[in-house]
């Protein structure tokens, strides 16, 4: 890259000073080898690098000769180099919070070392690695993802080392905290924000939250025993000082703990139970927003994973959380107000079209959809944008626009901060600084950089403004505003009866008296009395919209009753009321489908999660083919913890319901002919059955090993078959059909293999049949998967649940009744 004349002169001056520093300390420039040009280029863009090298030229020699300058550290590289530096300085391994192989020896080594020595080695480690990261980033040998990951791994290594040392020192004085079983327990340090997402910027602070598993007393040490709360609070305060206090060697990271419960007014560290109780009882939407990126950065990783599992239901609701719209809209409004009131136009993080708006864009979808779309339960904003595109929640062009802007803005942010290692987001006013910043971004001059910046920020701000845009007048056009106000008065019971009846008839209803009766019945329904204030407000806004929309139906009087019954069915989940309010398109599809089929009205009342399917008519009226069904179900199940049977059962049920709704919608709109309807319903059942058998088989195999099976003239992979009789057997399944099934197995004599708890092969398949039946018929919050009739098996209800295939053949040939042959 050719530098502008002023920068070229400055580059030469800085390089000359470095050469003099090398000569002063007795280092040879030849030691830099092929890295010389990379280093010389970076000096003019980073006064931080220049000053560090002038004071310690050996740092460069070490980075080059060790190979670290151009090495990809991977996930453990920073921890390994921290350990190497520790051994060189203190002649023993760095501490582990549980003491490693010799807890007493680790405590003694820690007690013999001053805290100042810990602070010094951490700062020297940070200095070396920050110079390396800046050189690689400015020189282009590391992309943005690698740079952010390196900065985050550096913070992890520093925090872990400091925490481990402090834990051992405190445990020598007070003993170790013990859980109820007498096992040592550690502190959990959660990283939030950019560190949590592995997206740390160059001179960032770190957002931390501290927690410990339970209350109790320590085991006792040289100074006695103390409570877990006092023990861990002391460690947390020390950790903040060790990491954040500026010394002659600088600081490691600035620490921010204000995102904890109650902020600065709350305890610095809290138990898992109290943390969970706080979020379940008092947690607000912005706290869910903050926890999306949470991960364990230091301390007891296993306990931290358990804590995050406990917090996940608060962060990601197991339904489409459209109830969060108002809170998110309020957060967005506060962001916009801050931009206007604080003059943040030149702030690339907080200003219009800045980094914060991109992050809010992605995390809004995570909060609303993350509970039912497990692929959104991730921390990286770039990965979130990719998922949103892949799942068609946003257009591909929007995803690419936001991702490109994010890369540009985050790179620009790092360039700003690499100059002096200061946490700055404001564009410079000084002409020389502007020229340097433009050149660092490979732009010819300041105007060229500004043109690119304005382009990206303009697009981001447009998409941000479109996000959560309020539905004007509840989605009504100008011509509907007056009728909508009239319907609001009608719902509230205001106005004389004669005028009200005339209004109702003008909307298309036949019997004004019947409509009034239905409205009054809904308004006075006792089931709606416990509604919260927010729920009541949503209902009051929704019903007038419903009255207008239903008036356009072919039989509005009939359809109104069905829609009101649906509202009664979903009123306890007021987020579904919000879904209808926020998406008028759903309401129009709902009226069409409910008007055509009372079965769909009942189906949606029982399974309101399916209302979200009405958002996208492309998939609603186009049921997928069998292979697509199987692929989609496999993808959904792959995102669920393999040990979470309850959630797997819910996924199967929702999958079936979603696809049955698609078939029904295509059926009543005549997209599918009658014969194809039964084909699609049969495909859904077979795909679900296959997945159910696979899930149950794998769980049993993990527990009891692999069963041996064989067939006379064919291969035998699993040894278990589901035979469909009746409507499923004839591919004539209806919407409410049960499944007539028979289970067969091909077990060989003997026991299962490859397990510590072998089981008779035949018994294995008997248990498999029981589990499959349980999975299909158990009533959960999402309903029953299928009603199953097993009476067609050999000897009916008195026969074995799972028959051997040879026994089944013998039975059919010798003992079966004529009607059983007909059933076959």
N, C-alpha and C positions, 0 to 999 in steps of 0.2 A: 504494500500500500504506500503510495506517494503522499507524504505529509505536506500540508500547506507550509509556506515559508516560515512563518513565526513558530510553528510547532516543530519544524525541522531543526531550527536553531536551538530551541529549548531541548529537544531530544539530544542534540550533540553536547550541550552543556551538562545535562544530567549524566550522560554516559561518561563524560570526562571525569566528573566527580566520583562515579563508581570506580573507574579505573584507578584513581588516586587512593580510594579506600582499599582496594585490593592490594595495591602496592604497600600501603601503610601497614596492613595486617599480614603481609607476607604471603598472599595468595596469588596464584598465577591465573591470568585470564584464560589461558589455554584450557584450564579445567572445565570451563563452561562449554567447550566444544561447539556442537551444532545448535545448542540452545542460545548462543550469543545473540543472534538476530531477534529471537522471540523475546528475550529479556530487554534488549535495547528498545524494541518497539513499545513494550508495555510501560516503560518508565515515564514517558511523556503523558500517559493517561492515568497514572496513579502515583500521587505524591506519597501515599502510604507505602507502596512498594519501594519507592526511591529512598525514603527515610529509613526504612528497616534495613535495606541493603547497605546504605552508607554507614549505619551504626554497626552492622554485623554482616560483612560481606561473606563470611564463612557459611552463612545460611544458604546462599545461592549454590555454593560449591557442594554442600551437603545434599540439596535437592537434586542437583544434576548427577552427581556421582552415585547416589543411592538409587537412581532411576525413578525416583518418586515424581519428578516434575511431569513426566509424560506417561506415568502409570495410571491405570484405572484401578482404584483401590477396591472397588466392590463394596459389599455391605460391611465387612469386618476389617477393612484396611485401616481405618482410623483407630479402632480399638487396638489393633496389633501394633501400630506405631506409637500409640500412647504407652502401651506396655513396654516397648523397647526403650523409650525415653525414660520411663520409670526405673527400669533395671539399670540403665547406665548411670542414673543419678543416685539411686538409693541401694543398689546391689541386692535387691530382692524383688519378687513378683509384685505387681500392683494388687491392691486388696480386692476381695470379693465380699459382698455384704454378709454372706453366710460363712465366711472364713476360709472357703476352699477345703483342702484336705486336712489342714491343721488350724483349727479355729484359734486355739490358745497362742500359737506362734504368730498368727496374723495380728492378734490383739497386741502382743508384745512389740512387734515391729511398728505398729501404728502409734503405740504409746511413746516410743522412743523418738518420734519424728514431730517437729513443730508444725503448727498449722501454716505458718508463713512459708515453709518449704513446699507444702502442698499447693498453696496459692501461686508460688513462683513457677513451679513446674507446669501447672495448668496454663499459665499465661505464656510461657515459652512454647508450649505445644500449640496453643492457639495462634501465636505469631507465625510460626513456621508454616502451619497448614493454611492460614489465610493468605500468605504470600504465594504459596503454591496454587491455591484456588484462583486467585486474581490473575496470576500469570497465564494459567490455562484458559480462563474465561476470555480475557482480553485477546490472547493470541489465537483463539478459535479452536484449540485442541480439545475443548470440552463444550458440549452444547448446553442449553439452558437446563434441561432435565438433570444432566450430570452435575452441573454447578450447584443447583439447589439441593440435590441429594448429598453432595460432598459437604456442604455447609451444615446440613441437618445431621449427618453422621458425625461430624466434628462436635456438634453440640451434645449429641448422645454420649460420645466417648468422654467428654469433659464432665458432664453431669453424673454419669455412672461412676467414674473414678472418684470424684469428690464425695458423692453420697456413700460409696462403699467405705471410704476412709473414715468419714464421720460416724457411720454406724458402728464400725469396729471400735473407735475411740470411746463412744458413749457406752457401748456394751461392756467394755472393760471396767467402766466406772459404776454402771448400774445393772449389769446383767442383760440378758437378751429378752425381748418380749416373747411370750409364749401364748399359743392359742389354747383352746379348751382341751386339746389332746396332748398338750405339753410339747408341741413342736415349735421351733423358732419361727417367728413371723417377721416380715420385713415391711418397709415403707414402699408405697407405690407412688411414683411420680408420673403424672399424666401430662403429655405435651398437647397443647391445643394450638389453634391457629396454624401459621405457616410451618412451624416445627412439627406439629402433629401430622401435617400432610406431606412431610418431607419436601417442603417448598420454601425453605428458609432463604431470605435474601441476604446480601453481603454483610450489611451492618444492622442486622435485625435484633430486637430483643426477643426473649423467649417467654411464651405464655405457659405457665405451669399451674397444675393443681395437685395437691398432696392428699393422700388418703391411706388409712391402714385398716386391716381386716376387722379387728374387734377390740373392745376394751379389755383391760386386765392389768396385771402387775409384771414387772420384769423379774428375772430370776435372781437378781442380786449380784453386786460386784463390789469393788473396793470402796465405794461410797454408799453402799446400801441398795435398796430397791426403790422403784418409783412407778407411777402409773404409765401405761402406754401413751396416754395423751401428752403428758409432760415430756416423756422420752422422745417421742416423734416431733413434738413442737420444737424442742431444743435443736434437733437435727435439721429441721426445715429452716429455722432462722439462720443457723450456721451455714447451711448450703447456699442460701441467698447471698450471704456475705462473701463466702469463698468464691462464688462465681461472679458476683456483680460488683464488688467493691473495687474502685480504681486504686492501683498501687503504682510504684515506679515502673513496673513492667506492664502497666495497662490493666485491662479487665478481660474477663473471658466472655460473658454475655450479660447484658442487662436483663433482669428477671422481673416479670409482671405476673402477679398472682391475683389480680382484681376480678378475674372471671370465676372465682370460687363462690360457693353459696354465700349470700349476703355481702359479697364484695369485701372491701376493707374492714367493714364492721363485723365480719364473720370470723370464726376460728381459722387459723392458718392451715390446720390439718384436721381431718374429720374421719370418722369410721365409715366403713362401707354401708352399714345399716342407716346411719343418719344421712349420708349422702343420697342414698336411694329414696329414703322417705322425703327428703327435701324436694327432690325433682318430681316425685309422684304427687306431692301435695301442693307445692308452691312453684314448681318449675314453669318458666315462661318461654314463649317461642324463641326469644333471642338466646336463651340458654340452650335450647335444642340446637339452634344454629351454631352456637359455639362448640358444642360437643360432637358435631358431625365429624370433625377432623381429629378427635381425641385418639391417642395411642399411648402405650407405655414407653417412656423414654429412658427411665432408670428405675432401679430398685427391684422388687419382687415381681418378675415378669408373669409368673403363673398366677399369682394373686391378682395382678393387674388385668389379666385376660378375664378372670372370673368377674371382676368388677365391671368391665366394659360389657360383658354379657348381661349383667343385671341392669345396666343402664340402657341397653339397646331398645327395650320396649318404650322408654320415654323418648328417645331420639327418633326412632323410626316406628310410627304407629302401624299396627297390622291392618290398616285399611287406608283408603285414599283420603288423606287428611285435608279435605277442602275447607274444613273448619279453621285451618290456620291462615286462610286468605286474609282476613281482616288484620290479624297481627302482623303478617308479612307486609301487607300494604302500608301499615303504620310504620314499620321499620324502613320501608322504601321511602316514605314521605319524609321521615327524619333525615335520611341520607340526603335527599334533594334539598331540604331546608338548610342543612349544614353547609352544603356546597354554595348556596346562595348567600347565606349570612356571614360566612367566614372567609369569603373571597378566595376560594380554593381553585380558581380557574387554572392556575399553573402547577397544581399539585397532581402528579401522575398517579398517585395512589387513591386519594380521596376526592379528586376533582371530577367534573363531568366526563363520562366515558373512561374513567380510570380503572385501576386494578380492582378496587372494591366492587364496582358495578358488575364486572365479569364474574367475580366470586359469588355475589348475591344472585346473579342470574342462574348459575348452576345449582347453588345450594337450595334455592327455592323449590326446584323440582325434587331435590333429594328429600326435603321435609315433607312434601305433599305425597310423593309417590314411593319413597324409599321403603316404606313398610311392606308394600306388596310387590315391589320390583327390587329384588335383592341385589341385582347388578348395580344399583345406585348406592349401595351401602359401601362406598369407597371414599377415600380422602382427597385424592388428586383432582384438581379442577379440570385439568386437561383430559383425564380419563372420564370424568363425569360428562363433559361435553361430547366425547366420542360415544358414550353410551346413549345419551339423549338423541344423537343422530341415528345410531343403529336401531334404536327402538322407535324411531319416527316420532318422538315427542317434539322435536324441532326440525326444521328443514336442514338439509345438508349444508346449504350455503350459509345459513346462520351459524351453524356449528363451526364451520371453517373460518368464518369472519371473526368469531369470538376467540377461537384458538390462536389465529394469527395475531390478533391484537394483544392477546395475553403474552405471547412470546416476545413481541416487540416491546411492550411496556415493562415486562419483568427484566428484559435485557437492559433497557434504558435505566431502570431502577438500580441495577447492579453497577452500571457505569457511573451513575451519580455518586454512589456510595463508595466505590473503589478509589475515588480520587483521594479522600482523606479518612476513610473508615468512619464516616459519620452517618447517622441514620437520617438521611435527607431525602425528600420526595419533591421538593420545589425546584422548578426549572431555574437555572441561574440567570442573573441579570447582567453579569460582567461579560463583556464581549470576548475576552480571552477564554473564559470558562465555556462560553457557548461554542466557540470554534473548536475547542478541545473535545467537548461532548459530541458535537456533530461528527468529528473525525473518528471518534471511538465507535460510533454507530455506522461508520463507512458511508457517511453522507458528505457531499462536497462542501456544504456550508450550512449555516444555521437555518436559513430559509428552507433548504431542502429537508432538513430534519423536521422542522416545524410542519412542513407540508405532509410528511408521512405521519407524524404524530396526530395532526388534526384529522387526517383521513381515518385512522384507526379509532380515535376517540369519538368521532362523529357517528360512526357505525355502531359502536358499543352503546353510546348514549341513546341512540334511536331504539335499539333492542331493549335496553333497560327501561326506557319510558313506556314501551309497549307492554312490558311485563306487568301483570296484575292490574292492567288499566281498568278502572272502575267501569262497570256496565252502566252506561248512562240511562237514567230513568228505568232501571231494571230491564234493560234490553229493548225498550220500546222506541219506536220511531216517533217523529213529531206528530203524526196523525193518531198515534195511540196514547199520547200523554193524557188527554182529557178522559178517554174511556178508562185508562188505568187509575186515574184519581177517583173516578166514579166507583170502580171496583174496590178500591181501598175503603171508601165510605161504606159500600155494601158489606164488605167483610167485617167492618167494625160495628155494623148494625145502625148506621146513621142514615137518616132520610125517611120520607114518608113512603108507605107501602106502594101506593099507586105509581109514584114516579120511579120507584125501585123496580117494580114489575116491568115497566116500560123499558127501562135500561137493559134488563135481562133479555127481553125479547129482541131488542135491537142488536144484541150480540150474536143472535142465531139460535138461542135456546127455545124450546117448544113450550115447556110448562114453567112459567115463572114461579108458581107456588112450590113445585117440587124442588126447583133449584134453591129457593130460599130455605126450604126445609133442610136440604143437605148442608147448606152453608151454616145455618144455625146449629145443626147437629155437630158439625166439625168444630165450630167455635166453642161450644159448650161441652165437648167430649171430655169426660173425666180423665181419660188416659193422657190428655194433653196438658192437664193442670200442673203436673210436676216439672214442666219444661223450664229450663233456666232462662234468665233474662235474655241471653244471647240467642237461645233457641226460639224464644217467643218472638224476638225481633225478626229473625229469619223467616219464621212462619208467616208473620204479618206482611212481609215483603213478597213472599212466594205466592200466597193464595190469590191475590189480585192478578198476578201473571198467569196463573193456572186458569182462572176464570176467562181471561181473554183468549188464551191459546185453545182451550177446549171448545170455546164458542165457534171455532173454525172447523170442528170435526163434523162428520156426516150425521152422527147421532149424539149431539153434545150432552143431552140430559143423561144418557146412559154412561157415556165416557166419564162425565164428571164424578159420578159415584165411584167408578173404578179408580180414578186418580186420587180421590179423597181417601179411599181405602189404602192405597199405596202410601200416602202421606202418613196415615195412622200407623202403618207397618214400619216406617223408617224414622218416626219422630224421635225415638230414643237416641239415634245416632244423628245428631243435628248437623254433622259434617255433610251428610247427604242432602240436607236441605240447602246447605251452602253450595254444593255441587250443582244443583238445579238453578240456583240463583246466579251463579257465576257463568253458566253455560246455557244461554237460551236455546241453543241448537239442540241440546239434550231434551229440553222440554217439548220441542216440536216433534222429535222422533218418538218420544214417550207417548204423546197423545196419539200419534199415528198407530203405533204398535198396540197400545192398550185398547184403542178403539176397534182394532181388527180382531183382537183375541183376549178374552177374559183370562185365559190360561196364562198369557204373558204378564198380565197385571198381577195375578197371584204369585207367579214365579219371581217377579221382581220384588214383590213385597217380602217374600221369604229370603231372597238373596240380594239385598240392595247394593252389594259391592259390584253387581253387574251393571249398575247405572253408568259406570264409567265407560262401558263398551259403546254406549250411545254417542260418545264423543266423535268417533271415527267411522263414518258411514262406509269408508272403503273396506274396512274389515267386517263391519256389522252385517252387511248384505252380501258377503262373499265368504262362505264357510270354507276352510282350508281342506285340501285333500289329505288322505290318510298319512302319507309319509311326512307331510308338513306338520300334521298333528303330533306325530311321534317325536319329531325333532323339537318342536316347541315344548312338549311336556318334559323331554329329557333335559332341555336347557333350564327349565324352571326348577326341576328337582336337583340339578347339579349345583344350584345356588343355595340349597338348603343344607344345613349341618346334617351329616349322615346319621347322627345319633338322635336327631330331633324328630321322632316319629309323629308327634302331634302336629308339627308344622307340615310334614310330608303329607299327612292325611288331609290337612286343610288345602294344600296346593292341589292335590288330586281333585278335591271337591270343587274348588273354584274353577279349575281348568275345565272340568266337565260342564259346569253351569254356564261358563262363558261360551263354550262352543255349542251347547244346546240352544242358547239364546240366539247365536248367529244363524243356526239352522232355522229356528222359528221365525226370525225376522225375514229371512230369505223366502221362507214358505208363504207367509201371509202377504208378502209383496209380489208373489208369483215369480221370483227369481229362480226358484227351484221347482221342478215338477214333482208330483207326489212320490213317484218311485225313487227319485233321488233323495228325497227327505229321509226315507228309511235307511237308505245306503249310508248317508252321512251319520245318522244317529247310531247305526251299527258300528261304523268306523270308530266313533268316539268311544263306545263301550269297549271295543276290542283293544284300542290303544291304552285305555285306562286299566283294563284287566291285565294286560301284559306288564305295565309298569308296576301294578300292585304285586303281582307274582314276583317280579324281579326284586322289589324292595324287601319283601318278606323272605325270599330265598337267601339274599345276601346277608341279612341280619342273622338268620339261622346258621348259615355257613360260617360266619365269623365266630359264632358261639360253639358250634358242635363239629365243625369241619365239613369236608366235602363228601356227599353220599355217592356210593357206587351204584351205577345203573347200567342196564343193557337192554337191547331189543334184538330179536332174532335176525332180522334182515335189514337193519338200518342203524345209523349212528344214534347215539344217545348223549346229548349234551347236558341237559338239565335233569331229565328223568321225571318231569312233572308236566301234565297237560290239563288244560281246562277245555272241556267239551261243552259247546253251547247247544241247547235244545230250543224248541219253541221259536219265538219271534226273532231272537238274536241268531239262532241257528239258521233260520231262513232269510236272514238279512231283511227282516220286516219290522224292525224295532220301532215302537212309537214313543211319544214324549214321556208317557207315564209308565212304560212297560217295566216289569221286573225282569230279572235274568234267571232263566232256567239253566242250571249248570250241573255238571258232573266232573269230579276231580279224579284223575288217574295218575298212577306212578309206575315206574319200571325199575324198582329197587332190586338190587342183588342181595342175597343173604350176607349178613355180616354188619360191621359197624362203619361209621364214617371215619375218614382219615384226615390227617394234617390238622389235628386239634388236640388240646389237652383234655377235653371232655367229650370223648367219642360217644355216639348215640347209634342205636340200631337204625339201619338205613330205612326200614319201613316206618319206624317211629318218627324219623326225621320228616318224611313226607306227610305223615298224619298231622304233625304239628304245623307243617307248612300250610296244609289245607285249612286248619283252624285259624291261623293268622291271616290268611287271605280273606276268609269269610269275615273275620273281625274287622279288618281294615275296610271292607266294602260296606258293612252294615252298621257300624257304630255311629251313633248320632253325636255329632260335634257341633260347635258353634256355626259351622258352615253347612250343617245338615247331614243327611245320609248320602253316601256315594251311589249305591244302588240297593234296592230291595232284591234279595236273592232267594230263589226257591231251589232247594237241593233234594226235593222228594223224588226226582226221577232217577236217583242213583240206585244201584242194585239193592233190593229188599227195602227200598224207601227209607223212611225215617228210622227204621230199626237196623239198617245196614251201616257199614263203615263209611265215614265221611270221605275217605280217599281209598279207592280200590286199586289193586294191582291190575295192570292192563291185561294180563293173562286170565286172571280171575274174572274180570269184566267180560272177556270173550266167552269163557266157559258159561257164565251166567246167562248171557244172551242166547247161547246155543241150547242150553238145557233147561233153565228155570224161568226165563223171562215170560211174562204174559204177552198176549197179542197186542194189547194197547202199548206196551213198552217197545215192541218192534215198530209200531206205528209212530211212536214218538221219535224213534231213530230216523 
